[in-house]
Amino acid sequence: MSATLRQRWQARPPRERRAWLALAVFVLLALYAALVAAALREREPLQQRVETLRLQSARMDHQARELQQLRRLPAPADTGETLAARIQAALDAKLPAAKPARLDAADPAHVVVVFEAVAFADWLRWLEDLAARGVRLESCRVEALPAPGQVSATATLARAGPA
C-alpha cells in the first residue's frame, strides 16, 4: 500500500507536489491557530474558576482546623439543670421585659416557647444565649408583626447534642 502511494506521489509533477505540501501546511497551521484561539478564549474563565476554587479550599481548610479544635474541647458538663430551667435562665438574662405567652415542657427533652410579640433582635440574642447554655433550636415559626422590628415566634427547643 505505501509503495503504491509513494509511486503515485512520485508520478505527480514537482509543482503539484509543492502545492499539495503547501495546502497540507496551511491546513495544519489553520487547525493549530483554531486550537490556540480556543485555548486563549477559555483561559480567563478558567483562571477565575481556579481562584474561586482556591478560596473555597482555603475556607474549607480553615473550617476543618476549627472543627478539630472544637472536637478537642471537653464536652460541657451536665449540671443536672432541667431544660426548662435553662430556658427560663436565658429568658431572665436576655429577655427580661418580654414574657412568653406559653412555656410548656412537651416532654423531658423538648420545650415549646411562644411569644406573642418580641423584638426580633432580642429574639436572636436570646437564641445565641440558649446555644451557649447547651440548648438548640429544633424548629421555629417567626412572623413579622405590624409594629417595626416586632415578631411573634414559636420555638421548639431541645438540649444541644446529637439530633
Backbone bond lengths (Angstrom), bond angles and torsions (degrees), N, CA, C in turn:
res aa  C-N    CA-C-N  psi(-1)  N-CA   C-N-CA  omega(-1)  CA-C   N-CA-C  phi
1 M - - - 1.442 - - 1.531 110.02 -
2 S 1.338 116.72 -50.77 1.461 118.08 -178.49 1.517 111.16 -66.20
3 A 1.343 117.09 -30.85 1.466 119.31 177.74 1.518 109.92 -66.15
4 T 1.323 117.42 -38.97 1.462 121.84 179.12 1.525 109.79 -65.54
5 L 1.334 116.96 -43.11 1.461 119.81 178.79 1.526 110.99 -64.26
6 R 1.341 115.34 -40.20 1.469 119.04 -179.73 1.527 110.13 -64.50
7 Q 1.325 117.72 -39.91 1.467 121.27 178.61 1.526 110.42 -64.36
8 R 1.321 116.45 -43.26 1.473 119.72 -179.90 1.522 109.83 -64.03
9 W 1.354 116.35 -40.74 1.473 120.45 -179.60 1.533 109.89 -64.71
10 Q 1.312 116.99 -44.02 1.465 120.91 -179.87 1.527 111.39 -67.60
11 A 1.329 117.37 -27.11 1.454 120.96 -179.28 1.519 111.95 -73.37
12 R 1.316 118.08 -19.37 1.468 122.08 -179.78 1.523 109.03 -72.81
13 P 1.309 116.89 150.13 1.467 119.36 177.37 1.538 109.67 -69.30
14 P 1.330 119.29 150.80 1.465 122.62 -177.85 1.526 113.03 -55.74
15 R 1.294 116.77 -36.07 1.469 119.73 -179.18 1.537 110.75 -65.08
16 E 1.326 117.38 -41.12 1.457 121.73 179.31 1.538 110.58 -67.65
17 R 1.369 116.29 -39.48 1.466 119.56 177.79 1.523 110.54 -61.77
18 R 1.348 117.85 -42.26 1.457 121.58 178.12 1.528 110.59 -63.32
19 A 1.325 116.98 -38.51 1.467 120.64 179.37 1.528 110.45 -64.84
20 W 1.351 116.55 -44.26 1.467 120.21 178.33 1.524 111.04 -63.91
21 L 1.332 117.60 -40.97 1.464 121.15 177.90 1.533 110.85 -64.07
22 A 1.332 116.25 -42.12 1.472 120.00 178.61 1.527 110.15 -63.48
23 L 1.329 116.44 -41.46 1.465 120.53 178.04 1.531 110.53 -63.26
24 A 1.314 118.45 -42.81 1.465 121.96 179.09 1.528 110.42 -63.21
25 V 1.338 116.99 -42.77 1.462 120.85 178.35 1.526 109.85 -63.69
26 F 1.324 116.76 -43.07 1.472 120.89 179.37 1.533 111.12 -61.50
27 V 1.326 117.46 -44.59 1.472 121.28 179.62 1.527 110.01 -63.28
28 L 1.328 117.55 -43.30 1.459 120.53 178.81 1.525 111.48 -63.93
29 L 1.330 117.27 -41.63 1.464 120.46 177.96 1.530 111.55 -64.97
30 A 1.336 116.82 -40.41 1.460 120.50 178.81 1.530 110.34 -65.02
31 L 1.317 116.42 -41.99 1.459 120.65 177.46 1.526 110.67 -63.03
32 Y 1.317 117.26 -44.43 1.469 121.86 177.99 1.538 110.54 -61.38
33 A 1.337 116.85 -44.08 1.467 121.01 179.66 1.527 110.63 -62.61
34 A 1.330 117.44 -40.37 1.464 120.76 178.95 1.527 110.48 -64.62
35 L 1.304 117.67 -40.90 1.460 121.07 178.98 1.524 111.31 -66.93
36 V 1.306 117.89 -42.15 1.465 121.47 178.44 1.527 110.24 -64.29
37 A 1.325 117.28 -43.08 1.462 120.70 179.21 1.529 110.82 -61.54
38 A 1.324 117.59 -42.05 1.465 120.79 178.74 1.528 110.27 -64.47
39 A 1.308 116.98 -41.35 1.466 120.29 179.35 1.525 110.61 -64.62
40 L 1.319 117.72 -41.82 1.464 120.63 179.44 1.521 111.83 -66.58
41 R 1.329 116.75 -35.96 1.460 120.72 178.54 1.535 111.34 -63.94
42 E 1.306 116.45 -38.34 1.461 121.12 -176.39 1.518 113.20 -86.65
43 R 1.302 118.03 -10.05 1.462 121.06 -174.10 1.532 112.29 -63.55
44 E 1.329 117.90 -49.11 1.474 121.49 -176.47 1.529 112.04 -62.21
45 P 1.337 118.96 -50.18 1.478 117.86 177.74 1.531 112.45 -60.57
46 L 1.319 116.74 -36.53 1.465 118.66 179.39 1.524 111.06 -68.66
47 Q 1.336 117.61 -37.00 1.461 119.86 177.17 1.522 110.47 -63.92
48 Q 1.333 117.40 -40.59 1.461 120.68 177.74 1.527 110.50 -64.59
49 R 1.314 116.89 -40.70 1.465 121.11 179.79 1.529 110.52 -64.86
50 V 1.330 116.41 -40.84 1.468 120.09 178.93 1.521 109.67 -63.29
51 E 1.333 117.80 -41.29 1.463 120.72 179.60 1.527 110.44 -63.94
52 T 1.322 117.29 -41.26 1.466 121.24 176.88 1.525 110.44 -61.69
53 L 1.314 116.57 -44.10 1.463 120.00 179.56 1.526 111.60 -65.50
54 R 1.318 117.74 -35.75 1.464 120.68 176.59 1.523 110.90 -63.73
55 L 1.339 116.40 -43.12 1.463 120.27 178.45 1.521 111.04 -63.42
56 Q 1.327 116.58 -43.00 1.461 120.26 178.61 1.526 110.70 -63.90
57 S 1.301 116.61 -39.49 1.464 120.85 178.58 1.524 110.81 -64.62
58 A 1.330 117.14 -42.76 1.466 120.62 178.53 1.524 110.37 -62.92
59 R 1.333 117.11 -41.83 1.459 121.06 179.12 1.534 110.56 -64.08
60 M 1.324 116.37 -41.83 1.463 119.79 179.29 1.531 110.64 -66.52
61 D 1.331 117.62 -38.84 1.471 120.44 176.41 1.523 110.40 -61.08
62 H 1.329 115.83 -43.78 1.465 120.56 178.91 1.531 110.32 -61.64
63 Q 1.319 116.37 -44.99 1.460 120.30 -179.86 1.527 111.03 -65.72
64 A 1.327 117.47 -35.62 1.466 120.24 178.41 1.527 110.28 -66.10
65 R 1.339 116.88 -42.19 1.469 119.54 177.64 1.529 110.50 -63.55
66 E 1.339 115.99 -41.48 1.464 120.17 179.04 1.530 110.57 -63.39
67 L 1.321 116.96 -40.97 1.462 121.18 178.43 1.525 110.62 -63.10
68 Q 1.326 117.42 -41.95 1.466 120.28 178.10 1.524 110.91 -62.33
69 Q 1.332 116.68 -40.62 1.460 119.97 178.02 1.526 110.76 -63.36
70 L 1.325 116.68 -43.38 1.462 120.45 179.84 1.522 111.44 -65.26
71 R 1.324 117.10 -37.10 1.460 119.79 179.53 1.521 111.76 -67.91
72 R 1.334 116.95 -27.44 1.463 120.19 178.66 1.523 112.34 -76.62
73 L 1.345 117.50 -17.81 1.467 120.07 179.52 1.522 109.68 -69.62
74 P 1.325 116.99 145.86 1.466 118.54 177.43 1.530 110.06 -69.47
75 A 1.309 114.98 149.86 1.461 120.07 177.87 1.523 108.74 -66.71
76 P 1.331 117.44 143.28 1.458 119.05 178.96 1.529 110.11 -62.91
77 A 1.297 114.59 137.97 1.463 119.56 -179.81 1.525 109.57 -70.76
78 D 1.307 115.39 138.14 1.465 120.24 177.02 1.523 107.48 -80.98
79 T 1.308 115.68 119.58 1.460 120.57 -176.30 1.519 112.06 -82.25
80 G 1.328 116.72 -4.63 1.448 119.58 -176.95 1.524 111.64 83.25
81 E 1.309 115.85 -2.89 1.462 121.50 -179.84 1.527 108.61 -68.76
82 T 1.304 117.13 137.61 1.460 119.76 179.62 1.514 110.09 -70.86
83 L 1.308 114.82 158.37 1.457 120.48 179.20 1.523 110.38 -60.39
84 A 1.310 117.60 -43.50 1.466 121.13 179.78 1.525 110.90 -61.92
85 A 1.334 117.40 -36.35 1.470 120.49 179.23 1.522 110.85 -68.12
86 R 1.334 116.91 -39.21 1.471 120.02 176.62 1.526 110.76 -61.91
87 I 1.318 115.26 -43.07 1.467 119.84 -178.82 1.523 109.89 -66.31
88 Q 1.308 116.80 -42.00 1.473 119.97 179.04 1.525 110.73 -63.85
89 A 1.327 117.86 -39.13 1.470 121.28 178.03 1.527 110.22 -63.30
90 A 1.331 117.40 -40.30 1.460 120.66 177.61 1.521 110.75 -67.10
91 L 1.333 116.98 -37.46 1.466 120.40 176.70 1.529 110.45 -62.21
92 D 1.314 116.20 -46.12 1.466 120.22 -179.42 1.524 111.38 -63.83
93 A 1.338 116.82 -35.01 1.460 120.65 -177.11 1.524 112.91 -78.93
94 K 1.325 117.75 -41.64 1.469 120.42 -171.57 1.523 114.37 -109.19
95 L 1.312 118.73 -22.78 1.458 121.37 -178.69 1.525 110.42 -131.70
96 P 1.342 118.32 57.34 1.471 118.48 -176.50 1.522 112.78 -64.57
97 A 1.329 118.52 -30.35 1.463 120.71 -177.42 1.529 112.01 -84.82
98 A 1.329 116.68 -27.33 1.465 120.30 -177.07 1.518 109.41 -93.80
99 K 1.293 115.81 114.36 1.466 121.02 178.18 1.522 108.17 -100.22
100 P 1.322 116.66 132.50 1.460 118.00 179.69 1.523 111.16 -68.95
101 A 1.320 115.36 146.86 1.460 120.84 176.34 1.525 109.27 -70.18
102 R 1.342 115.23 -29.10 1.456 119.35 -178.96 1.522 109.13 -151.60
103 L 1.317 116.50 139.01 1.464 122.99 174.14 1.518 105.34 -140.32
104 D 1.342 115.36 99.02 1.472 121.07 -174.26 1.515 110.57 -119.65
105 A 1.308 116.50 134.99 1.459 121.45 171.92 1.522 106.64 -84.63
106 A 1.332 115.98 102.10 1.461 120.36 -179.42 1.525 110.13 -63.80
107 D 1.316 116.47 -38.40 1.458 124.58 173.85 1.528 105.51 -159.49
108 P 1.332 120.01 176.25 1.461 119.62 -176.53 1.530 114.19 -60.28
109 A 1.326 117.17 -20.47 1.463 120.12 -176.57 1.526 113.39 -100.23
110 H 1.335 118.62 -8.08 1.463 121.36 -174.65 1.521 111.35 -137.77
111 V 1.322 114.88 140.62 1.464 121.35 175.26 1.524 107.33 -129.98
112 V 1.331 115.30 135.94 1.460 121.25 177.00 1.520 108.00 -105.87
113 V 1.351 115.30 127.75 1.462 121.23 179.42 1.525 107.52 -120.31
114 V 1.346 116.34 130.57 1.456 121.41 -179.59 1.525 108.78 -122.29
115 F 1.334 116.44 126.65 1.458 123.12 173.67 1.512 107.70 -113.29
116 E 1.334 116.72 129.61 1.458 119.60 175.65 1.523 110.27 -79.05
117 A 1.343 117.50 -34.99 1.464 121.74 177.77 1.525 108.41 -153.50
118 V 1.335 115.53 125.65 1.461 121.69 178.06 1.530 107.32 -151.07
119 A 1.326 116.67 148.37 1.468 120.13 176.24 1.527 108.55 -68.32
120 F 1.315 116.41 132.64 1.459 120.85 -175.88 1.535 111.12 -60.65
121 A 1.327 117.56 -41.65 1.469 120.45 179.70 1.526 110.55 -62.16
122 D 1.342 116.88 -40.53 1.465 120.43 177.72 1.530 110.84 -65.51
123 W 1.323 115.62 -39.16 1.464 121.57 177.87 1.526 110.02 -58.39
124 L 1.335 117.16 -44.83 1.466 120.49 179.89 1.525 111.28 -65.82
125 R 1.329 117.78 -41.79 1.468 120.72 177.99 1.534 110.31 -62.34
126 W 1.319 115.96 -39.06 1.456 120.45 178.71 1.534 110.47 -63.33
127 L 1.325 117.32 -42.70 1.465 120.79 178.46 1.529 111.05 -62.82
128 E 1.338 117.29 -38.81 1.468 120.41 176.83 1.526 110.37 -63.49
129 D 1.331 116.45 -41.84 1.464 120.35 179.32 1.533 110.27 -64.65
130 L 1.319 116.66 -39.06 1.465 120.16 176.90 1.522 110.76 -60.51
131 A 1.328 116.65 -43.59 1.463 120.35 -179.93 1.525 110.06 -60.81
132 A 1.324 116.70 -40.68 1.470 120.41 178.46 1.528 111.08 -65.83
133 R 1.314 117.43 -25.11 1.473 121.63 -179.96 1.532 112.38 -91.49
134 G 1.325 116.75 5.85 1.464 119.58 177.81 1.511 113.66 84.66
135 V 1.327 116.96 27.35 1.467 121.27 178.79 1.528 107.31 -119.84
136 R 1.323 116.17 132.91 1.467 119.13 179.48 1.524 110.95 -113.56
137 L 1.309 114.04 151.70 1.454 121.76 176.80 1.518 107.06 -83.56
138 E 1.306 116.33 117.10 1.455 120.11 -178.19 1.531 110.96 -89.93
139 S 1.322 116.38 -42.11 1.462 120.46 175.54 1.522 107.96 -156.73
140 C 1.329 115.15 156.45 1.466 117.71 178.24 1.522 110.70 -157.42
141 R 1.320 114.07 162.56 1.460 122.71 174.26 1.519 105.37 -136.34
142 V 1.316 115.93 122.75 1.458 121.22 -179.23 1.520 107.49 -125.36
143 E 1.340 115.83 129.90 1.466 120.31 179.29 1.521 109.14 -128.33
144 A 1.322 116.12 136.26 1.466 120.58 178.34 1.521 109.70 -71.05
145 L 1.315 114.95 141.61 1.464 121.54 176.04 1.529 108.80 -102.10
146 P 1.333 117.82 164.84 1.468 119.78 -179.86 1.533 113.22 -60.41
147 A 1.314 118.03 -31.39 1.467 121.11 179.10 1.528 108.73 -71.53
148 P 1.323 118.38 133.61 1.465 121.02 -178.23 1.527 112.17 -59.64
149 G 1.339 115.69 131.54 1.451 121.70 177.04 1.510 114.90 80.18
150 Q 1.315 118.22 -2.29 1.463 122.00 -177.60 1.527 109.94 -100.10
151 V 1.340 115.17 143.68 1.457 120.97 178.03 1.521 109.26 -137.76
152 S 1.311 114.66 158.67 1.474 119.75 165.30 1.507 104.75 -104.63
153 A 1.328 116.37 142.68 1.451 118.85 -173.99 1.515 111.27 -144.75
154 T 1.323 114.96 142.00 1.454 122.42 173.90 1.526 105.76 -127.40
155 A 1.328 116.48 127.80 1.456 120.59 -177.27 1.510 110.45 -131.26
156 T 1.322 115.81 138.91 1.457 121.91 170.83 1.532 105.95 -106.52
157 L 1.329 115.44 122.07 1.454 121.50 -173.59 1.523 110.12 -116.66
158 A 1.337 116.06 149.30 1.457 121.74 179.64 1.521 108.76 -143.58
159 R 1.316 116.60 164.90 1.471 120.21 175.77 1.519 108.91 -63.56
160 A 1.327 116.17 141.75 1.464 120.53 177.10 1.515 108.25 -68.08
161 G 1.295 115.93 151.90 1.457 121.41 -179.94 1.504 109.06 139.75
162 P 1.300 118.11 -164.74 1.452 119.96 -179.31 1.520 110.90 -59.70
163 A 1.308 115.28 135.67 1.468 120.50 -178.18 1.501 111.23 -75.31
